[in-house]
Amino acid sequence: MAGEIEDASEVPWASSGWTNDKNVLRMIELLNRMGEVAVAGRRGKLRTWDLAERVYPPDLRLPSPAEALKVETVRRLASLGIARPGRKDSSGGEVLGAGDAGVPCTVTGVDGEWRVDPEALAALEDEFAPRTALLSPFDRLVYDRDRALDLFGFDYVLEMYKPAAKRRWGYFALPILHGERLVGKLDAKVDHKSGLLNVFAVHEDFPWTAEIGDAVEAEIEALAGWLGVEIVRP
C-alpha cells in the first residue's frame, strides 16, 4: 500500500488542496498511468500495488495511443448517447468528446456539430417508455454541465463545496428527469439514525404541471421506501 512506502521525495507534489501530503500516492498513480505498476488487490478500502509485469498477463497486447483513443471515444459516446466531437489540446490530441465516432448530427436550437451513438439512434426507432427519475449529480446525463445546458437548458452546479448562504439548490441536490426533460432539483438528505428522509426543497426549473408534480412525488416516496425511511419536510 502507498502508506507503507517511505516518502523520500526531494521535491514535494504541488498539492491542489485534495492531494496534500500525498507524494507517494501521486507517484504510484502516475507510474500506473505509465504502465509501470498496477493494482494487485485491495486491503480493506486501500489498493495494493505491484509491478505491472507481475500483474498483467505476459501476452497482453497494449494498444497504440491512437487505438486507445478510438476505444475511449467510442465508449464515451456509448455512455452519453450524444456528444460534441471534442476539442483539441495544444499538441492536436483529443481531450474530450466523441472524436470521429458515431454519426454526425445537429441539434435544433444548438450551434455546432454533434455525434450520436448508432445504437442510441437505432433505439429511437423502438418504443420509448419515458419515466421520472432522481439522478445522481455524477450521472453521465448531467456530468458534463455545459452539455446539459446546451442540450436541455439545464443549469446545474454541485454546491457541496459552496458556503451554505451561496447555494441555490442545496448541498447535494439531485437532478430530476421527467421523460425527455430535466425539470428540476431535489434538495434532500437521509438520516439513517432517525429513519427519516428530510426533504428540504423541490426546485422547479419551470412551473410544473400536476402530472410532473405527481410523478416527482412518487419518485421521492419510492426513494424513501428503498431506503427504509419516512419522509419529513422541515
Secondary structure, DSSP 8 states (H G I E B T S, - for coil): -GGGS----SS-----SSSTT-HHHHHHHHHHHTTSEEEEEEETTEEEEEEGGGTS-TT-----HHHHHHHHHHHHHHHHSEE---EE-TTS-EEES-TT-SEEEEETTEEEEEEE-HHHHHHTTS-----EEE--TT-HHHHSHHHHHHHH-------TTS-GGG-SS-TT-EEEEETTEEEEEEEEEEETTTTEEEEEEEEESS---HHHHHHHHHHHHHHHHHHT-EEE--
